[in-house]
Amino acid sequence: MSAVLHRINPSKLLLSKWTAAHPKQREKHFLVTALMRDEEGTVIDIELQAVLTGRTEQMPWQALRDADCWLMGWR
């Protein structure tokens, strides 16, 4: 069984809103606050900030494609 994948343009992720499909510690809504790029300017990682706590974490942008973990927008 394959997971549903969102179609995402990584260059347009900055300030996009995401909802955790399985929130941990009441952190449900997130905002992409930074894009990390390689030498060629290709987006490789994002910084995701929890709206409730302000906690940030860095992850590969491709992680947002997994609809089992992330939902586009705030729900």
mmJSON file of the N, C-alpha and C atoms, coordinates in Angstrom:
{"data_MODEL":{"atom_site":{
"group_PDB":["ATOM","ATOM","ATOM","ATOM","ATOM","ATOM","ATOM","ATOM","ATOM","ATOM","ATOM","ATOM","ATOM","ATOM","ATOM","ATOM","ATOM","ATOM","ATOM","ATOM","ATOM","ATOM","ATOM","ATOM","ATOM","ATOM","ATOM","ATOM","ATOM","ATOM","ATOM","ATOM","ATOM","ATOM","ATOM","ATOM","ATOM","ATOM","ATOM","ATOM","ATOM","ATOM","ATOM","ATOM","ATOM","ATOM","ATOM","ATOM","ATOM","ATOM","ATOM","ATOM","ATOM","ATOM","ATOM","ATOM","ATOM","ATOM","ATOM","ATOM","ATOM","ATOM","ATOM","ATOM","ATOM","ATOM","ATOM","ATOM","ATOM","ATOM","ATOM","ATOM","ATOM","ATOM","ATOM","ATOM","ATOM","ATOM","ATOM","ATOM","ATOM","ATOM","ATOM","ATOM","ATOM","ATOM","ATOM","ATOM","ATOM","ATOM","ATOM","ATOM","ATOM","ATOM","ATOM","ATOM","ATOM","ATOM","ATOM","ATOM","ATOM","ATOM","ATOM","ATOM","ATOM","ATOM","ATOM","ATOM","ATOM","ATOM","ATOM","ATOM","ATOM","ATOM","ATOM","ATOM","ATOM","ATOM","ATOM","ATOM","ATOM","ATOM","ATOM","ATOM","ATOM","ATOM","ATOM","ATOM","ATOM","ATOM","ATOM","ATOM","ATOM","ATOM","ATOM","ATOM","ATOM","ATOM","ATOM","ATOM","ATOM","ATOM","ATOM","ATOM","ATOM","ATOM","ATOM","ATOM","ATOM","ATOM","ATOM","ATOM","ATOM","ATOM","ATOM","ATOM","ATOM","ATOM","ATOM","ATOM","ATOM","ATOM","ATOM","ATOM","ATOM","ATOM","ATOM","ATOM","ATOM","ATOM","ATOM","ATOM","ATOM","ATOM","ATOM","ATOM","ATOM","ATOM","ATOM","ATOM","ATOM","ATOM","ATOM","ATOM","ATOM","ATOM","ATOM","ATOM","ATOM","ATOM","ATOM","ATOM","ATOM","ATOM","ATOM","ATOM","ATOM","ATOM","ATOM","ATOM","ATOM","ATOM","ATOM","ATOM","ATOM","ATOM","ATOM","ATOM","ATOM","ATOM","ATOM","ATOM","ATOM","ATOM","ATOM","ATOM","ATOM","ATOM","ATOM","ATOM","ATOM","ATOM","ATOM","ATOM","ATOM"],
"id":[1,2,3,4,5,6,7,8,9,10,11,12,13,14,15,16,17,18,19,20,21,22,23,24,25,26,27,28,29,30,31,32,33,34,35,36,37,38,39,40,41,42,43,44,45,46,47,48,49,50,51,52,53,54,55,56,57,58,59,60,61,62,63,64,65,66,67,68,69,70,71,72,73,74,75,76,77,78,79,80,81,82,83,84,85,86,87,88,89,90,91,92,93,94,95,96,97,98,99,100,101,102,103,104,105,106,107,108,109,110,111,112,113,114,115,116,117,118,119,120,121,122,123,124,125,126,127,128,129,130,131,132,133,134,135,136,137,138,139,140,141,142,143,144,145,146,147,148,149,150,151,152,153,154,155,156,157,158,159,160,161,162,163,164,165,166,167,168,169,170,171,172,173,174,175,176,177,178,179,180,181,182,183,184,185,186,187,188,189,190,191,192,193,194,195,196,197,198,199,200,201,202,203,204,205,206,207,208,209,210,211,212,213,214,215,216,217,218,219,220,221,222,223,224,225],
"type_symbol":["N","C","C","N","C","C","N","C","C","N","C","C","N","C","C","N","C","C","N","C","C","N","C","C","N","C","C","N","C","C","N","C","C","N","C","C","N","C","C","N","C","C","N","C","C","N","C","C","N","C","C","N","C","C","N","C","C","N","C","C","N","C","C","N","C","C","N","C","C","N","C","C","N","C","C","N","C","C","N","C","C","N","C","C","N","C","C","N","C","C","N","C","C","N","C","C","N","C","C","N","C","C","N","C","C","N","C","C","N","C","C","N","C","C","N","C","C","N","C","C","N","C","C","N","C","C","N","C","C","N","C","C","N","C","C","N","C","C","N","C","C","N","C","C","N","C","C","N","C","C","N","C","C","N","C","C","N","C","C","N","C","C","N","C","C","N","C","C","N","C","C","N","C","C","N","C","C","N","C","C","N","C","C","N","C","C","N","C","C","N","C","C","N","C","C","N","C","C","N","C","C","N","C","C","N","C","C","N","C","C","N","C","C","N","C","C","N","C","C","N","C","C","N","C","C"],
"label_atom_id":["N","CA","C","N","CA","C","N","CA","C","N","CA","C","N","CA","C","N","CA","C","N","CA","C","N","CA","C","N","CA","C","N","CA","C","N","CA","C","N","CA","C","N","CA","C","N","CA","C","N","CA","C","N","CA","C","N","CA","C","N","CA","C","N","CA","C","N","CA","C","N","CA","C","N","CA","C","N","CA","C","N","CA","C","N","CA","C","N","CA","C","N","CA","C","N","CA","C","N","CA","C","N","CA","C","N","CA","C","N","CA","C","N","CA","C","N","CA","C","N","CA","C","N","CA","C","N","CA","C","N","CA","C","N","CA","C","N","CA","C","N","CA","C","N","CA","C","N","CA","C","N","CA","C","N","CA","C","N","CA","C","N","CA","C","N","CA","C","N","CA","C","N","CA","C","N","CA","C","N","CA","C","N","CA","C","N","CA","C","N","CA","C","N","CA","C","N","CA","C","N","CA","C","N","CA","C","N","CA","C","N","CA","C","N","CA","C","N","CA","C","N","CA","C","N","CA","C","N","CA","C","N","CA","C","N","CA","C","N","CA","C","N","CA","C","N","CA","C","N","CA","C","N","CA","C","N","CA","C","N","CA","C"],
"label_alt_id":[null,null,null,null,null,null,null,null,null,null,null,null,null,null,null,null,null,null,null,null,null,null,null,null,null,null,null,null,null,null,null,null,null,null,null,null,null,null,null,null,null,null,null,null,null,null,null,null,null,null,null,null,null,null,null,null,null,null,null,null,null,null,null,null,null,null,null,null,null,null,null,null,null,null,null,null,null,null,null,null,null,null,null,null,null,null,null,null,null,null,null,null,null,null,null,null,null,null,null,null,null,null,null,null,null,null,null,null,null,null,null,null,null,null,null,null,null,null,null,null,null,null,null,null,null,null,null,null,null,null,null,null,null,null,null,null,null,null,null,null,null,null,null,null,null,null,null,null,null,null,null,null,null,null,null,null,null,null,null,null,null,null,null,null,null,null,null,null,null,null,null,null,null,null,null,null,null,null,null,null,null,null,null,null,null,null,null,null,null,null,null,null,null,null,null,null,null,null,null,null,null,null,null,null,null,null,null,null,null,null,null,null,null,null,null,null,null,null,null,null,null,null,null,null,null],
"label_comp_id":["MET","MET","MET","SER","SER","SER","ALA","ALA","ALA","VAL","VAL","VAL","LEU","LEU","LEU","HIS","HIS","HIS","ARG","ARG","ARG","ILE","ILE","ILE","ASN","ASN","ASN","PRO","PRO","PRO","SER","SER","SER","LYS","LYS","LYS","LEU","LEU","LEU","LEU","LEU","LEU","LEU","LEU","LEU","SER","SER","SER","LYS","LYS","LYS","TRP","TRP","TRP","THR","THR","THR","ALA","ALA","ALA","ALA","ALA","ALA","HIS","HIS","HIS","PRO","PRO","PRO","LYS","LYS","LYS","GLN","GLN","GLN","ARG","ARG","ARG","GLU","GLU","GLU","LYS","LYS","LYS","HIS","HIS","HIS","PHE","PHE","PHE","LEU","LEU","LEU","VAL","VAL","VAL","THR","THR","THR","ALA","ALA","ALA","LEU","LEU","LEU","MET","MET","MET","ARG","ARG","ARG","ASP","ASP","ASP","GLU","GLU","GLU","GLU","GLU","GLU","GLY","GLY","GLY","THR","THR","THR","VAL","VAL","VAL","ILE","ILE","ILE","ASP","ASP","ASP","ILE","ILE","ILE","GLU","GLU","GLU","LEU","LEU","LEU","GLN","GLN","GLN","ALA","ALA","ALA","VAL","VAL","VAL","LEU","LEU","LEU","THR","THR","THR","GLY","GLY","GLY","ARG","ARG","ARG","THR","THR","THR","GLU","GLU","GLU","GLN","GLN","GLN","MET","MET","MET","PRO","PRO","PRO","TRP","TRP","TRP","GLN","GLN","GLN","ALA","ALA","ALA","LEU","LEU","LEU","ARG","ARG","ARG","ASP","ASP","ASP","ALA","ALA","ALA","ASP","ASP","ASP","CYS","CYS","CYS","TRP","TRP","TRP","LEU","LEU","LEU","MET","MET","MET","GLY","GLY","GLY","TRP","TRP","TRP","ARG","ARG","ARG"],
"label_asym_id":["A","A","A","A","A","A","A","A","A","A","A","A","A","A","A","A","A","A","A","A","A","A","A","A","A","A","A","A","A","A","A","A","A","A","A","A","A","A","A","A","A","A","A","A","A","A","A","A","A","A","A","A","A","A","A","A","A","A","A","A","A","A","A","A","A","A","A","A","A","A","A","A","A","A","A","A","A","A","A","A","A","A","A","A","A","A","A","A","A","A","A","A","A","A","A","A","A","A","A","A","A","A","A","A","A","A","A","A","A","A","A","A","A","A","A","A","A","A","A","A","A","A","A","A","A","A","A","A","A","A","A","A","A","A","A","A","A","A","A","A","A","A","A","A","A","A","A","A","A","A","A","A","A","A","A","A","A","A","A","A","A","A","A","A","A","A","A","A","A","A","A","A","A","A","A","A","A","A","A","A","A","A","A","A","A","A","A","A","A","A","A","A","A","A","A","A","A","A","A","A","A","A","A","A","A","A","A","A","A","A","A","A","A","A","A","A","A","A","A","A","A","A","A","A","A"],
"label_entity_id":["1","1","1","1","1","1","1","1","1","1","1","1","1","1","1","1","1","1","1","1","1","1","1","1","1","1","1","1","1","1","1","1","1","1","1","1","1","1","1","1","1","1","1","1","1","1","1","1","1","1","1","1","1","1","1","1","1","1","1","1","1","1","1","1","1","1","1","1","1","1","1","1","1","1","1","1","1","1","1","1","1","1","1","1","1","1","1","1","1","1","1","1","1","1","1","1","1","1","1","1","1","1","1","1","1","1","1","1","1","1","1","1","1","1","1","1","1","1","1","1","1","1","1","1","1","1","1","1","1","1","1","1","1","1","1","1","1","1","1","1","1","1","1","1","1","1","1","1","1","1","1","1","1","1","1","1","1","1","1","1","1","1","1","1","1","1","1","1","1","1","1","1","1","1","1","1","1","1","1","1","1","1","1","1","1","1","1","1","1","1","1","1","1","1","1","1","1","1","1","1","1","1","1","1","1","1","1","1","1","1","1","1","1","1","1","1","1","1","1","1","1","1","1","1","1"],
"label_seq_id":[1,1,1,2,2,2,3,3,3,4,4,4,5,5,5,6,6,6,7,7,7,8,8,8,9,9,9,10,10,10,11,11,11,12,12,12,13,13,13,14,14,14,15,15,15,16,16,16,17,17,17,18,18,18,19,19,19,20,20,20,21,21,21,22,22,22,23,23,23,24,24,24,25,25,25,26,26,26,27,27,27,28,28,28,29,29,29,30,30,30,31,31,31,32,32,32,33,33,33,34,34,34,35,35,35,36,36,36,37,37,37,38,38,38,39,39,39,40,40,40,41,41,41,42,42,42,43,43,43,44,44,44,45,45,45,46,46,46,47,47,47,48,48,48,49,49,49,50,50,50,51,51,51,52,52,52,53,53,53,54,54,54,55,55,55,56,56,56,57,57,57,58,58,58,59,59,59,60,60,60,61,61,61,62,62,62,63,63,63,64,64,64,65,65,65,66,66,66,67,67,67,68,68,68,69,69,69,70,70,70,71,71,71,72,72,72,73,73,73,74,74,74,75,75,75],
"pdbx_PDB_ins_code":[null,null,null,null,null,null,null,null,null,null,null,null,null,null,null,null,null,null,null,null,null,null,null,null,null,null,null,null,null,null,null,null,null,null,null,null,null,null,null,null,null,null,null,null,null,null,null,null,null,null,null,null,null,null,null,null,null,null,null,null,null,null,null,null,null,null,null,null,null,null,null,null,null,null,null,null,null,null,null,null,null,null,null,null,null,null,null,null,null,null,null,null,null,null,null,null,null,null,null,null,null,null,null,null,null,null,null,null,null,null,null,null,null,null,null,null,null,null,null,null,null,null,null,null,null,null,null,null,null,null,null,null,null,null,null,null,null,null,null,null,null,null,null,null,null,null,null,null,null,null,null,null,null,null,null,null,null,null,null,null,null,null,null,null,null,null,null,null,null,null,null,null,null,null,null,null,null,null,null,null,null,null,null,null,null,null,null,null,null,null,null,null,null,null,null,null,null,null,null,null,null,null,null,null,null,null,null,null,null,null,null,null,null,null,null,null,null,null,null,null,null,null,null,null,null],
"Cartn_x":[0.848,0.0,0.884,0.731,1.574,0.853,1.64,1.096,0.742,-0.246,-0.614,0.458,0.894,1.912,1.319,1.567,1.157,2.107,1.597,2.474,2.886,4.19,4.709,5.805,5.748,6.854,7.686,8.892,9.667,10.016,10.118,10.453,9.317,8.104,6.941,6.504,7.351,6.976,7.076,7.902,8.112,6.789,6.546,5.346,4.084,4.253,3.082,2.661,1.383,0.799,0.546,0.811,0.669,0.039,-0.714,-1.313,-0.74,-0.294,0.212,-0.961,-0.853,-1.922,-2.045,-0.942,-0.914,-0.148,-0.827,-0.139,0.512,1.68,2.378,2.501,2.259,2.341,1.516,0.322,-0.637,-0.135,1.001,1.505,0.839,-0.143,-0.934,-0.655,-0.566,-0.382,1.063,1.561,2.957,3.061,4.162,4.452,5.883,6.082,7.442,8.08,9.132,9.738,11.054,11.643,12.903,13.096,13.789,14.178,15.696,16.257,17.695,18.018,18.962,19.302,20.758,21.016,22.396,23.079,24.3,25.081,24.404,23.615,22.911,21.592,21.196,19.941,18.755,19.002,17.94,17.543,16.244,15.768,16.052,16.748,17.049,16.33,16.214,15.543,14.642,13.732,12.875,12.993,12.643,12.489,10.997,10.49,9.068,8.897,7.997,7.782,6.369,6.277,4.984,4.373,3.144,2.493,2.248,1.83,1.489,2.696,3.811,4.962,6.129,6.165,7.289,8.497,8.373,9.477,9.71,10.992,11.316,12.081,11.936,12.724,13.044,14.202,14.63,14.412,13.91,13.656,13.743,13.932,13.885,12.482,12.396,11.089,10.202,10.809,10.036,9.166,9.49,8.69,7.252,7.051,5.701,4.837,5.435,4.678,3.863,4.19,3.519,2.211,1.09,-0.231,-0.626,0.089,-0.187,0.358,1.282,1.893,1.492,1.347,1.115,-0.07,-0.877,-2.015,-1.742,-2.014,-1.805,-2.799,-2.327,-3.18,-3.413,-4.154,-4.495,-5.91,-6.073,-7.397,-7.761],
"Cartn_y":[-1.188,0.0,1.239,2.1,3.291,4.498,5.375,6.589,7.584,8.413,9.471,10.546,11.048,12.084,13.389,14.48,15.809,16.25,16.983,17.61,18.959,19.166,20.369,20.989,22.308,23.051,23.566,23.006,23.375,24.863,25.536,26.96,27.828,27.278,28.048,27.658,26.928,26.461,27.528,28.55,29.545,30.161,30.157,30.673,29.852,28.66,27.804,27.184,26.837,26.315,24.818,24.088,22.637,22.197,21.106,20.505,19.108,18.807,17.468,16.499,15.39,14.386,13.708,13.599,12.978,13.902,14.957,15.948,15.327,15.883,15.478,16.699,16.549,17.626,18.841,18.591,19.61,20.485,20.122,20.879,20.345,21.095,20.653,21.499,22.814,23.719,24.179,24.19,24.527,25.501,26.253,27.213,26.977,26.984,26.865,28.25,28.366,29.665,29.9,28.863,29.038,27.899,28.218,27.228,27.158,25.955,25.772,25.268,25.943,25.615,25.171,24.376,23.97,25.04,24.756,25.728,26.143,25.24,25.551,26.277,26.456,27.132,26.198,24.903,23.91,23.764,23.79,23.62,22.187,22.038,20.695,20.42,21.437,21.287,22.485,22.309,23.398,23.506,24.677,24.839,24.978,24.118,24.08,24.56,25.522,26.071,25.744,25.198,24.926,26.258,26.524,27.793,27.914,26.841,26.872,27.156,26.477,26.556,27.368,27.591,28.289,27.389,26.108,25.16,24.995,24.923,24.725,23.422,22.862,21.689,21.769,21.238,21.203,19.794,19.721,18.419,18.562,17.449,17.506,17.942,18.796,19.279,18.135,17.049,15.919,15.266,15.46,14.883,15.401,16.617,17.186,16.504,15.747,15.054,13.89,13.422,12.26,12.683,12.38,12.781,12.019,10.943,10.237,11.015,11.946,12.73,14.208,14.76,16.198,16.48,17.468,17.943,19.375,19.704,21.08,22.015,23.176,24.178,23.848,24.738,24.515,23.973,22.846,22.224,21.993],
"Cartn_z":[0.0,0.0,0.0,-0.997,-1.081,-0.497,0.091,0.689,-0.413,-0.156,-1.082,-1.004,-2.154,-2.181,-2.693,-1.971,-2.418,-3.527,-4.502,-5.498,-4.916,-4.82,-4.165,-5.02,-5.169,-5.769,-4.59,-4.374,-3.188,-3.119,-4.252,-4.248,-3.712,-3.66,-3.204,-1.791,-1.062,0.276,1.362,1.164,2.21,2.654,3.96,4.623,4.326,3.762,3.556,4.887,4.983,6.218,6.092,7.196,7.212,8.522,8.467,9.652,9.826,11.039,11.342,11.372,10.662,10.645,12.007,12.731,14.056,15.007,15.532,16.368,17.604,17.959,19.171,20.069,21.35,22.333,21.905,21.38,20.962,19.817,19.196,18.056,16.788,16.305,15.166,13.917,14.095,12.96,12.859,11.605,11.353,10.181,10.178,9.13,8.656,7.335,6.795,6.911,7.739,8.022,7.285,6.698,5.964,4.972,3.879,2.88,2.866,2.988,2.909,1.505,0.842,-0.543,-0.656,-1.703,-1.962,-2.824,-3.275,-4.036,-5.344,-5.921,-7.168,-6.942,-5.683,-5.381,-5.261,-5.3,-5.173,-3.707,-3.438,-2.058,-1.618,-0.487,0.022,1.339,2.192,3.488,3.741,4.698,5.16,6.672,7.187,8.628,8.878,9.73,10.049,11.481,11.701,13.035,13.509,14.739,15.355,15.792,15.381,15.7,17.21,17.857,19.284,20.167,19.915,20.82,20.277,18.975,18.373,18.131,18.489,18.276,16.779,16.388,14.975,14.793,13.618,13.249,11.774,11.423,10.033,9.502,8.268,7.639,6.133,5.421,3.954,3.512,2.496,2.063,1.587,1.11,0.584,1.665,2.938,4.019,3.972,3.478,3.404,2.353,1.46,0.414,0.965,2.159,2.745,3.412,2.744,3.25,4.512,4.836,6.088,7.287,7.031,8.107,8.064,6.86,6.695,5.802,6.187,5.396,4.983,3.722,3.258,3.935,4.345,4.988,6.453,7.134,8.536,8.607,9.316,9.413,10.856],
"occupancy":[1.0,1.0,1.0,1.0,1.0,1.0,1.0,1.0,1.0,1.0,1.0,1.0,1.0,1.0,1.0,1.0,1.0,1.0,1.0,1.0,1.0,1.0,1.0,1.0,1.0,1.0,1.0,1.0,1.0,1.0,1.0,1.0,1.0,1.0,1.0,1.0,1.0,1.0,1.0,1.0,1.0,1.0,1.0,1.0,1.0,1.0,1.0,1.0,1.0,1.0,1.0,1.0,1.0,1.0,1.0,1.0,1.0,1.0,1.0,1.0,1.0,1.0,1.0,1.0,1.0,1.0,1.0,1.0,1.0,1.0,1.0,1.0,1.0,1.0,1.0,1.0,1.0,1.0,1.0,1.0,1.0,1.0,1.0,1.0,1.0,1.0,1.0,1.0,1.0,1.0,1.0,1.0,1.0,1.0,1.0,1.0,1.0,1.0,1.0,1.0,1.0,1.0,1.0,1.0,1.0,1.0,1.0,1.0,1.0,1.0,1.0,1.0,1.0,1.0,1.0,1.0,1.0,1.0,1.0,1.0,1.0,1.0,1.0,1.0,1.0,1.0,1.0,1.0,1.0,1.0,1.0,1.0,1.0,1.0,1.0,1.0,1.0,1.0,1.0,1.0,1.0,1.0,1.0,1.0,1.0,1.0,1.0,1.0,1.0,1.0,1.0,1.0,1.0,1.0,1.0,1.0,1.0,1.0,1.0,1.0,1.0,1.0,1.0,1.0,1.0,1.0,1.0,1.0,1.0,1.0,1.0,1.0,1.0,1.0,1.0,1.0,1.0,1.0,1.0,1.0,1.0,1.0,1.0,1.0,1.0,1.0,1.0,1.0,1.0,1.0,1.0,1.0,1.0,1.0,1.0,1.0,1.0,1.0,1.0,1.0,1.0,1.0,1.0,1.0,1.0,1.0,1.0,1.0,1.0,1.0,1.0,1.0,1.0,1.0,1.0,1.0,1.0,1.0,1.0,1.0,1.0,1.0,1.0,1.0,1.0],
"B_iso_or_equiv":[0.0,0.0,0.0,0.0,0.0,0.0,0.0,0.0,0.0,0.0,0.0,0.0,0.0,0.0,0.0,0.0,0.0,0.0,0.0,0.0,0.0,0.0,0.0,0.0,0.0,0.0,0.0,0.0,0.0,0.0,0.0,0.0,0.0,0.0,0.0,0.0,0.0,0.0,0.0,0.0,0.0,0.0,0.0,0.0,0.0,0.0,0.0,0.0,0.0,0.0,0.0,0.0,0.0,0.0,0.0,0.0,0.0,0.0,0.0,0.0,0.0,0.0,0.0,0.0,0.0,0.0,0.0,0.0,0.0,0.0,0.0,0.0,0.0,0.0,0.0,0.0,0.0,0.0,0.0,0.0,0.0,0.0,0.0,0.0,0.0,0.0,0.0,0.0,0.0,0.0,0.0,0.0,0.0,0.0,0.0,0.0,0.0,0.0,0.0,0.0,0.0,0.0,0.0,0.0,0.0,0.0,0.0,0.0,0.0,0.0,0.0,0.0,0.0,0.0,0.0,0.0,0.0,0.0,0.0,0.0,0.0,0.0,0.0,0.0,0.0,0.0,0.0,0.0,0.0,0.0,0.0,0.0,0.0,0.0,0.0,0.0,0.0,0.0,0.0,0.0,0.0,0.0,0.0,0.0,0.0,0.0,0.0,0.0,0.0,0.0,0.0,0.0,0.0,0.0,0.0,0.0,0.0,0.0,0.0,0.0,0.0,0.0,0.0,0.0,0.0,0.0,0.0,0.0,0.0,0.0,0.0,0.0,0.0,0.0,0.0,0.0,0.0,0.0,0.0,0.0,0.0,0.0,0.0,0.0,0.0,0.0,0.0,0.0,0.0,0.0,0.0,0.0,0.0,0.0,0.0,0.0,0.0,0.0,0.0,0.0,0.0,0.0,0.0,0.0,0.0,0.0,0.0,0.0,0.0,0.0,0.0,0.0,0.0,0.0,0.0,0.0,0.0,0.0,0.0,0.0,0.0,0.0,0.0,0.0,0.0],
"pdbx_formal_charge":[null,null,null,null,null,null,null,null,null,null,null,null,null,null,null,null,null,null,null,null,null,null,null,null,null,null,null,null,null,null,null,null,null,null,null,null,null,null,null,null,null,null,null,null,null,null,null,null,null,null,null,null,null,null,null,null,null,null,null,null,null,null,null,null,null,null,null,null,null,null,null,null,null,null,null,null,null,null,null,null,null,null,null,null,null,null,null,null,null,null,null,null,null,null,null,null,null,null,null,null,null,null,null,null,null,null,null,null,null,null,null,null,null,null,null,null,null,null,null,null,null,null,null,null,null,null,null,null,null,null,null,null,null,null,null,null,null,null,null,null,null,null,null,null,null,null,null,null,null,null,null,null,null,null,null,null,null,null,null,null,null,null,null,null,null,null,null,null,null,null,null,null,null,null,null,null,null,null,null,null,null,null,null,null,null,null,null,null,null,null,null,null,null,null,null,null,null,null,null,null,null,null,null,null,null,null,null,null,null,null,null,null,null,null,null,null,null,null,null,null,null,null,null,null,null],
"auth_seq_id":[1,1,1,2,2,2,3,3,3,4,4,4,5,5,5,6,6,6,7,7,7,8,8,8,9,9,9,10,10,10,11,11,11,12,12,12,13,13,13,14,14,14,15,15,15,16,16,16,17,17,17,18,18,18,19,19,19,20,20,20,21,21,21,22,22,22,23,23,23,24,24,24,25,25,25,26,26,26,27,27,27,28,28,28,29,29,29,30,30,30,31,31,31,32,32,32,33,33,33,34,34,34,35,35,35,36,36,36,37,37,37,38,38,38,39,39,39,40,40,40,41,41,41,42,42,42,43,43,43,44,44,44,45,45,45,46,46,46,47,47,47,48,48,48,49,49,49,50,50,50,51,51,51,52,52,52,53,53,53,54,54,54,55,55,55,56,56,56,57,57,57,58,58,58,59,59,59,60,60,60,61,61,61,62,62,62,63,63,63,64,64,64,65,65,65,66,66,66,67,67,67,68,68,68,69,69,69,70,70,70,71,71,71,72,72,72,73,73,73,74,74,74,75,75,75],
"auth_comp_id":["MET","MET","MET","SER","SER","SER","ALA","ALA","ALA","VAL","VAL","VAL","LEU","LEU","LEU","HIS","HIS","HIS","ARG","ARG","ARG","ILE","ILE","ILE","ASN","ASN","ASN","PRO","PRO","PRO","SER","SER","SER","LYS","LYS","LYS","LEU","LEU","LEU","LEU","LEU","LEU","LEU","LEU","LEU","SER","SER","SER","LYS","LYS","LYS","TRP","TRP","TRP","THR","THR","THR","ALA","ALA","ALA","ALA","ALA","ALA","HIS","HIS","HIS","PRO","PRO","PRO","LYS","LYS","LYS","GLN","GLN","GLN","ARG","ARG","ARG","GLU","GLU","GLU","LYS","LYS","LYS","HIS","HIS","HIS","PHE","PHE","PHE","LEU","LEU","LEU","VAL","VAL","VAL","THR","THR","THR","ALA","ALA","ALA","LEU","LEU","LEU","MET","MET","MET","ARG","ARG","ARG","ASP","ASP","ASP","GLU","GLU","GLU","GLU","GLU","GLU","GLY","GLY","GLY","THR","THR","THR","VAL","VAL","VAL","ILE","ILE","ILE","ASP","ASP","ASP","ILE","ILE","ILE","GLU","GLU","GLU","LEU","LEU","LEU","GLN","GLN","GLN","ALA","ALA","ALA","VAL","VAL","VAL","LEU","LEU","LEU","THR","THR","THR","GLY","GLY","GLY","ARG","ARG","ARG","THR","THR","THR","GLU","GLU","GLU","GLN","GLN","GLN","MET","MET","MET","PRO","PRO","PRO","TRP","TRP","TRP","GLN","GLN","GLN","ALA","ALA","ALA","LEU","LEU","LEU","ARG","ARG","ARG","ASP","ASP","ASP","ALA","ALA","ALA","ASP","ASP","ASP","CYS","CYS","CYS","TRP","TRP","TRP","LEU","LEU","LEU","MET","MET","MET","GLY","GLY","GLY","TRP","TRP","TRP","ARG","ARG","ARG"],
"auth_asym_id":["A","A","A","A","A","A","A","A","A","A","A","A","A","A","A","A","A","A","A","A","A","A","A","A","A","A","A","A","A","A","A","A","A","A","A","A","A","A","A","A","A","A","A","A","A","A","A","A","A","A","A","A","A","A","A","A","A","A","A","A","A","A","A","A","A","A","A","A","A","A","A","A","A","A","A","A","A","A","A","A","A","A","A","A","A","A","A","A","A","A","A","A","A","A","A","A","A","A","A","A","A","A","A","A","A","A","A","A","A","A","A","A","A","A","A","A","A","A","A","A","A","A","A","A","A","A","A","A","A","A","A","A","A","A","A","A","A","A","A","A","A","A","A","A","A","A","A","A","A","A","A","A","A","A","A","A","A","A","A","A","A","A","A","A","A","A","A","A","A","A","A","A","A","A","A","A","A","A","A","A","A","A","A","A","A","A","A","A","A","A","A","A","A","A","A","A","A","A","A","A","A","A","A","A","A","A","A","A","A","A","A","A","A","A","A","A","A","A","A","A","A","A","A","A","A"],
"auth_atom_id":["N","CA","C","N","CA","C","N","CA","C","N","CA","C","N","CA","C","N","CA","C","N","CA","C","N","CA","C","N","CA","C","N","CA","C","N","CA","C","N","CA","C","N","CA","C","N","CA","C","N","CA","C","N","CA","C","N","CA","C","N","CA","C","N","CA","C","N","CA","C","N","CA","C","N","CA","C","N","CA","C","N","CA","C","N","CA","C","N","CA","C","N","CA","C","N","CA","C","N","CA","C","N","CA","C","N","CA","C","N","CA","C","N","CA","C","N","CA","C","N","CA","C","N","CA","C","N","CA","C","N","CA","C","N","CA","C","N","CA","C","N","CA","C","N","CA","C","N","CA","C","N","CA","C","N","CA","C","N","CA","C","N","CA","C","N","CA","C","N","CA","C","N","CA","C","N","CA","C","N","CA","C","N","CA","C","N","CA","C","N","CA","C","N","CA","C","N","CA","C","N","CA","C","N","CA","C","N","CA","C","N","CA","C","N","CA","C","N","CA","C","N","CA","C","N","CA","C","N","CA","C","N","CA","C","N","CA","C","N","CA","C","N","CA","C","N","CA","C","N","CA","C","N","CA","C","N","CA","C","N","CA","C"],
"pdbx_PDB_model_num":[1,1,1,1,1,1,1,1,1,1,1,1,1,1,1,1,1,1,1,1,1,1,1,1,1,1,1,1,1,1,1,1,1,1,1,1,1,1,1,1,1,1,1,1,1,1,1,1,1,1,1,1,1,1,1,1,1,1,1,1,1,1,1,1,1,1,1,1,1,1,1,1,1,1,1,1,1,1,1,1,1,1,1,1,1,1,1,1,1,1,1,1,1,1,1,1,1,1,1,1,1,1,1,1,1,1,1,1,1,1,1,1,1,1,1,1,1,1,1,1,1,1,1,1,1,1,1,1,1,1,1,1,1,1,1,1,1,1,1,1,1,1,1,1,1,1,1,1,1,1,1,1,1,1,1,1,1,1,1,1,1,1,1,1,1,1,1,1,1,1,1,1,1,1,1,1,1,1,1,1,1,1,1,1,1,1,1,1,1,1,1,1,1,1,1,1,1,1,1,1,1,1,1,1,1,1,1,1,1,1,1,1,1,1,1,1,1,1,1,1,1,1,1,1,1]
}}}
